[in-house]
């Protein structure tokens, strides 16, 4: 199965976010330091915030017969 460039980019971004969250979870487990829910969520947000995820601009003009996702 192949994906359009936009969808392939979204799949890459999703995978990148999941890897960052898994790494953050591993760091928390390895640290053995107790954390409350607020600290855990703050770490997860920071892990995602530091990612280099490009912003894709939406195209206003659509060619005849082109599929928009």
C-alpha positions in Angstrom: 0.0 0.0 0.0 1.3 3.4 -0.8 0.3 6.8 0.7 0.2 10.3 -0.7 3.0 12.6 0.5 0.6 14.3 3.1 -0.5 11.0 4.6 3.0 9.5 4.6 4.1 12.6 6.5 1.4 12.2 9.0 2.4 8.5 9.5 6.0 9.6 10.0 4.9 12.4 12.5 2.8 9.9 14.5 5.6 7.4 14.7 8.0 10.1 15.8 5.6 11.2 18.6 5.1 7.6 19.7 8.8 7.0 19.9 9.3 10.2 21.9 6.5 9.2 24.4 7.9 5.7 24.7 11.3 7.1 25.5 9.8 9.4 28.1 8.0 6.5 29.7 11.3 4.5 29.8 13.1 7.5 31.4 10.3 7.7 34.1 10.5 4.0 34.8 14.3 4.0 35.0 14.4 7.0 37.2 12.5 5.2 40.1 11.4 8.7 41.2 7.8 8.9 42.1 5.8 11.4 39.9 2.3 12.6 40.1 0.0 12.8 37.0 0.8 16.4 36.4 4.5 15.8 36.3 4.0 12.8 33.9 1.9 14.8 31.6 4.3 17.8 31.7 7.1 15.4 30.7 5.0 14.0 27.8 4.1 17.4 26.6 7.7 18.6 26.7 8.8 15.4 24.8 6.4 16.1 22.0 7.1 19.9 22.0 10.8 19.3 21.4 10.1 17.3 18.2 10.9 18.9 14.8 7.5 18.3 13.1 7.1 20.4 10.0 3.9 22.3 9.3 2.3 21.4 6.0 0.5 24.2 4.3 -2.9 23.4 2.8 -3.3 24.1 -0.9 -6.2 26.4 -1.8 -6.3 25.3 -5.4 -7.2 21.8 -6.3 -6.5 20.4 -9.7 -9.4 18.7 -11.5 -9.6 15.0 -10.4 -7.1 15.5 -7.5 -8.0 13.9 -4.2 -7.7 16.0 -1.1 -7.0 14.2 2.2 
